[in-house]
Every structure is written in structure tokens, then in C-alpha cells.
């Protein structure tokens, strides 16, 4: 018998086994329907972690030693699908309660900082020819959107060099705002000072902490006092107000122009491809069929494999997870934020999110939105 013939015979056996697996799976799901009915009659919880542990433990007892890991993964998947079926039958798949799309509320666009900030650049890129208002802190932007002083807010959430901006993730959940858009902005930091100043004059430099982090190589070996402020454009404004060659700031070329300053050294960022991702937030979700990203937040029970079960739901649904971030809640508890490629309007995404919600202790969709081309 040739190798090709042997392969064909083995594939026939696999097909026969798959038929048995499919029939057994369908029977298991039918029994899950009956279980859902009994639980509803007895007002019993769908999730029973003790029972789930026993199901997996029993399967491991009869599994070959070298197949225990795969067996555990299979049983977790079956349990996940069973719970999803039960939740759907009882109308309890809460993750799909994402509100319908709304129109943009009236009002200006708010951003954190002052004129010349990178957030202003992002706001002007995403929403050109608008009225803009400034706010001092990230939370001020959220509050302006929540109380109707602004229709939208624009905030940085991630930098390609320094990572996630945790405070913005925390505020998203705290203020129950929705993400309605995103844009990546190339961040080319400059050293800026008063006209006529030279680098040898400098004694103190102002910037946001991330500005310093992004320019470590440039700053190395320079005996300057580094003073952290809450925005790079605010740093430029401080230098302009002081009016002395002893002071400089790390910020954008626009921040220099707005404040009547000069660029003392251009392109001082360590990574020439340094980019920051900015998001737009709104009181209500705004999305359509062109949206291509869904952001969710969730928490899991504190047990082995809990996070894996949620992520597996995305995998089984064929969704590409482009980012996941964890934020501490209390003690050893964490809340996760994840970005998925897709649109909440499609059944594929809704089904995968529904399955993930079943595996979560808490689950919420934070936005469905598109990406603005920055033209950079």
C-alpha cells in the first residue's frame, strides 16, 4: 500500500470518528437544553464551577496520560458551548444588550491639555473644522462629555513605545462612556525653548512623563532637571511664560509655534516610528456597517483557565484579538480590556461575544467603531 493510500484510509477513519463526535455533541447540546429548563424551574444558577471541575476531572481520569492537556481543553470548550446554549435558551446572553447606534450629540470636541497638544492634533485629524475645548486632566474630558459640555472627547490610550495609558482605561469603565473612533498619530518630539536659546543654556526641561520616556537616549548624559507636567503642550506654555533660556520643553513643533518658541533640536524621539493611538469617546455608541473594531471589557472568576475560556470563545468565533490589557481592580482581581477585529452588527461577532460573556464574571461592550486615516 502506498503512503497516499494509507493516508486516505486514515482519513476515512477520521471521518467516521467525526460523525460519532458530531452526533454525540448534538445529543449533549439537547441535554443542555433540558438542563436549562430544569434550572429555570428551580431558579438555579447557570454557572456551577464545582460541577464544571468534576466534569473535567472525570474526563482526565479516563484520558491517556499524554492527552490530558488536550482532553481538558476539549471539555472546557464543550462546557462553554453548553453554557452558551443554556443562556440563549433562557434569554440571558447579556453581552448582546449593546445599545443601537445613535447620532452625535451637539457640542464641541474636548481634548486634554492646551493648544499645541498631541491630543489637539488627534482631535483636528479625526474631526476637522470643529469647535474645540480644552480640559486640564483626562477625567475632565470624560466629565465634559458626560455632562454635555462636549459632544465628543479625544484622549490618548496607547503608545507604540511606552504602552497603554492605564488611567484612560480605568476612566472608560468608571464613566461608562463609549469608544466611537480611533486614530494613530506619529509622535515626533522636539526640544523647544525661547528664541535665541541654545542647548548649553538649558538647566530644566518640562514634559509629560511619557515625553521623557520616549526621548531617553537624547536625554542620557545631560545634566538637566526633568520636571513632569500633565501635558507636553502645557510644558511648552510654561517655558514661554518663564521666558528664560534656562528652560526648555519636550513637545511638538506645533506646541512651539503656538507659544512663540523655537525648535532647539528636532526629532529627538528614540523610535522614529513612535506613534500614539487616540480614541474618541461619546455618551452613546456611534457606529455603522463600516466600523471595524469592537472593544470589550470583562472580568473572570479567580480560577485556573478562566481567562483562557474567554479568549477561547473569540478564537472559536474566528475573531482576531488585536490587543488585551489588564487593570487591577482590588486584591488579586483584574479587569481586562480587549480589542477585536469585527463589527457588532455581524452575527459572527455577536455570537463570539455572547459566548465570551457566558465565560465571564462581568462583561461589557465599550464600543464599535472605525479607524480614521491620519494621512501620515
N, C-alpha and C positions, 0 to 999 in steps of 0.2 A: 504494500500500500504506500502510495506516495505521501509526502508531507501535506500536500494540498488536499488529498482525500482524507487524511487523518484529521486535518483542521475542519473539514466540512462535517465529519461525523461528530466531532466535539461540539460544533456549533448547533447541530441538531439536538444534542443532549441539553445544551443551554436553553434552546427554545422550549423544550419540553418542561424544563425546570421553571422557566419564566411563566409558562402557562399556569403551573401549580401555584407559584408565588402570587400571580395576579388574582387567581380565584380565591386564595386564602386571604389576601389583602382586602378584597371586596367584601368577603364574609366578615372579616374583622371590623370593617367600617360599618357594616349593617348592625353588628352587635353594639358598636359605639353609639349608633342612633338609639337603640333600646336603652342603653345606659343613660343617655342624655334625658330620655323620658322619665326614667326612674328617679334621677337626680332632681328633675324639676318637680316631680310629685312629692318628693321628700324634702324639698328646699335644701338640697345638699350642694356643696361647692363642686365646681367642675374640676378644679385642680386639687389633686391629692398626692402630695410629694412622697408620702410614705408608700402608697400603692405603686407609684412610678419606680421607686427604688427597688421594691420587691420584684416587679416585672423584669427589670434589668438584671437583678441578681439571679433570678431563676434562669434567665437566658444564658447567663455566664456560667452557671453550673453545668449546663449541658453542652457548652461550646468547647471546641478543641482549644487547647492552651494557646496555640499560635494564631487563633482567630478571635480572641476575646475582645480586642480593641474594635475590630470591625463589627462584631456582634453587638457591642454596646452602642456603637454609632447607629446601627440599623434599628435597634429597639427605641432609641431616643427619637429617631425620625418617625417611626410608627406611632409612638406616643404623641408626638407633636401633631401628626395628621389626625389622630383620633380626637384630640382635644379641639382642634380646629373644627372638625365636623360637629362636635357637641356644641361648641359656641355658636356656630352658624345655625344649627337647628333650633337653638333657644333664642336666637336673635341677639346675642351678647358680644358680637365682634366689635368692640368699642372703638378700635382704631379707625374704622371707616366713617366715623362721625365727623370727618373733616368738613368744615363749612363750605358751602358753594362759593364760587368766585364772586368778589364784589368789585365795584368801581372804586377808583381812587377818591379818597375824601378830599375836600377843598383845603387849600392851605399851602404854605411854603415847604421847602425841603430843609430839614435841620441836619447839621453836622457838628461834630465835636472839634473845638479849637477856635481859631480865628482865621481871617482871610490869609491865604497862603498855605494853609494846612493841606496835607495829603488827602485828608477827608474832603476838603473842598474840591480838590482836583477830581476825586471819585464822584462826588455829587454832580459836578458840572459835566462829567463824562456820561453818567447814567441819565441825568435829567437836565439837558441843556436848556438855556433860555428860561430858567425858572427863577422864582424868588427864593433866596436862601437866608436862613437864620443860623446864627452860631450859638453853641452851648458850651459851657466850660468843661463838663465831665460827660463820660459815656452815659451815665444814668440820667443826666439832664436831657439827653437826646431821647431816651425812651419815654421819659415823663412828658416831654413836649408832644410826642406822638400820641401818647395815651390820653392826654387832656385836650387834644385838638388844636394845640398851638401850631402844630406842623402836620402836614398830611403824610409825610414820609420822613424817615431818618436814615442817615448813611453812616456806617461805622466799620472800622477795620475788624476783621475777625481772625485773620491768619496771615503770617508772613512766611515766605518760602525759605528764609534763613533762620528766623528765630521761633517759628512755630505758631501755635494757637494763642489767641488772646483770651485767656480764660475768663476774665471779667465779663466780656461780651456774651460768652456762652451762658454764664450764670444769670445775667440780666435778661436774656431772651426768655428763660423759663420764669424768672421772678415776675416779669411784667406782662407775660402772656401775649407778646407781640408775634407777628408772623413775618417770615422772610419772604420778600416779594421780588427780589432780584439780586444779582451779584456781578462784580466786575473785578478783573485783575489789573492792577496799576503797577507799571515799572517804577520802582523807587530808587532814584538816583540822588543820593545825599551829597550835599555840598558843605564846605566850611565857609561860613559867611560872617562878615564883620563890617565895621563902619568904613566908608570910603577913605582910601588912603592908608588903611591899616595894612600891616604885613604880619606874616606868621610869627616873626620874632617878637612882636608886641604883646602877643596873647598870654594871659595869665589864667583866665577862667572861661570854660566853654559850657553853654547851656544846650540841652536837648532832652527829648524823651528818652527813657531808658532803652527802648528798642533802637533808637538812633545811635546811641553809644555802642550797643551790641553789634549793630550792622557795620560799624566802622572800626572794629577793634584793631585791625592791622595798621590803619592810618594813625590811630591814637597811641599805639605802642611806642614807648620810649620818650613820649612828650610829657614834660613836667607841668601839666596843666591840671587845674582843679576842675573836675567834671560835676556839674550841678544838674540834677534831674528835675525837669518840669513836665507837666502833663501833656505837652504837645510841642512838636518841632516849630510850628509857626509862632506859638507863644514864646518860644526861646528866641526867635528872630526879633519879635516885638520887644522883648526885654533888652536885647543888645541895642536896638535903635533908641530905646528910652534912655539907656545909660550913656550912649554917645561917646564911648571911650574905646580906643584901640586895644585896651586890655581885655575886652570881652568879645567873644565870638559865639556862634551858634552852629549846630548841625541841623540842616533842613533843606528845603527845596529851593531851586532857583527862583520860583515864583515868590516864595516867602521873602527872599532877598529883595526882589523888585517891589513888592507891596510895601515893604518897610524902608525903602530907600537905602538898602545895604549893598555891599559888593561881594562877589564870589571870590574868596581868597584861594580856594582850592576846589576844583570841580571833580566830580566822580570819585568820591573817597570811600564809597561802599566796598566792602570786602569782595562781595559777589556781584559781578557786572549784570547778572541776570536776576538780581534781587527784586522780588515782586510782593505786593501785599494784596490780599483778597479783601474786598469791601462788600458788605451786604446792605441792602435797603430793607427797612422794616416798616410795617404798617399795622394799624389796629385790626384790620381784617385781611384775609387772604386775597391775593390778586393773582390769577393765573389763567391760562388758556391752553389750547391744544399745542402751542409751540413750546411750552415750558419743558425743560429737560432735566431738572434736578428736584429731588424731594429730600428734605431734611427732617429727621425724626429724632426724638429723644426718648429714652427708656431707662428703666432700672430693672434689675433682676433680683431674685431671692439669693441669699448668700449660701450657695451650694455649688459643688463641683459640676462643671458642664453647663451652668445656667446661661452664661454669655454665649457659649458655643451653640446652644439650642436656638437662640435668637438669630445669630448670624447664619446658622444653617438654613433658616427659613428664607433668608434673602438668596442664599445660594440655590436652594431648590426652586425658587421662583425665577431664577435666571437673571437676578438683578446684580449689577456691578456696584460694589461698595467702594466709593472713591475716597472716603475719609471717615475715621472714627476717632472720637475724642472722649476722654473720661474726666469727670469732675467730681471731687469728693463732696458728699452730702453731709454725713455725720458718722463718726466712728469709722467702721470699715465698710460703709456703704458708698456706692458710687452711682452717678447718673451718667449715661452715655449719650453722646450726640453723634449721629451718623448721616452722611450724605450719600444718596443713592442716585444712580442714573435712571431717569424714567419720568413718567408723568402720572399723577394721581388719577387722571381721567381714564387710564387704560386698565382693563381687567387684570392684566398680568401684574401690574404694580399693586393694585388694590388687594389682590389675593395674597401676594407675598407679605404685604404689610399686615394683613389680617392674621396670617399665620404667625408672624413675628410677635404680634400683640398678645396672642394666646400664650406665648412662652415668656412673657414679661410680667413683672410685678406691676409696673406702670409703663404706659406707652402713649405718646402723643406725636402727631404730625405738626411740625413747626412751619412748614411752608412747601409750596410747589412753585417753581419759578424758573426763569431763564437767565442766560448769561449775556451781558452786554459786551460787545466788541469794543475794546478800548482804542483800537486803531494803532497800538504801539507795537 
